[in-house]
């Protein structure tokens, strides 16, 4: 995995405060909000590199985020799909 780049960013205090409030509203850190906005601007301009990794979803990771190995936080995705497919109510496996 490539190491993430660190940069120093100087912002007007009012801009920083607005970003921090927006980030909190979306349950992101200010840093993650800035990255989100930069990625969206790159995508809109058609300049997003194909090698860029996807961002993590906003909010705190689930306690079982990697329990089923796909990293989406749904440890029971396969079990849920099986139970949904068998939800006809007759209790049979057919």
N, C-alpha and C positions, 0 to 999 in steps of 0.2 A: 504494500500500500504506500502510495506517495505521501510524503510529509506535507501537511498543510502549510501554506505560506502565511507569515505574519507581516502586517504592515502597520505603520503609524498613520492614523487618519486624524487630521485636524478639522474640527467642525465648529460652526457657530453654536454657542450654547443653546440657543432657542431651537435650532435644527436638531441638536442632540436630544433635547428634552422631548420634542415631538416624535422623534424616532423611538425613544425609550418608551413613551406612552403607547405608541402604536404596537411596538413589540410586546409589551405587557398585555395589551388587549388580545393579541393573537397567541399568547403563551409562548413567546420566543424570547431569547436573549436579544439585547440590542445588536450584538455581533451577528447573530443568526438572521435578524431582520434586515440588516444591511446586506448580507450575502443573498438573502431571498430577493431583495429589490434589484441588486446587481444582476443576478441570474435572469430575472424577469426582463430587465432591460436588454441584456444580451440576446435572449430568445426573441424578443420583439424586433430587434434589429437584425436578426438572422446571423448573429455572430457567436452563438453558443457553441463552444468546441464539442465535438462528438465524444471526446475522451473525458469530459467532465462527469464526475460521479453525481448521482442523484442526492438531493438534500434529504436529511432525516425529516420525518413528519414533525410538526410543532408539538410542544408539550413534553411532559416528562415521559421517558420511556417506560413501558410496562415492566413490571417486575419479572415477567417471563418472556422478555423480548426475543430471546433466541432459543427458546425451549424446543421449537420444532425446526430450527435451523434456517428458516427463511427470513428472519430478521424483521418481520412485520408486526411482532408482538402478539400474534394470535396463535398461542401454543396448541390450540385444539381445532385448527382449521379442518384437518381431515376427519376428526371425530364429529365435528359439527356438520360437515357435509354428509357423513354417513347417517346421522340421526335425522337430518332434514329429508333425506331421500327415503327414509323409512317412517315418515310421519303420517301414514295413512290411518293410524289408530287401531289397526287390528292386532298389533303385537307380533306379527309374523315377520320373518326375515325375507319374505318373497315380495 
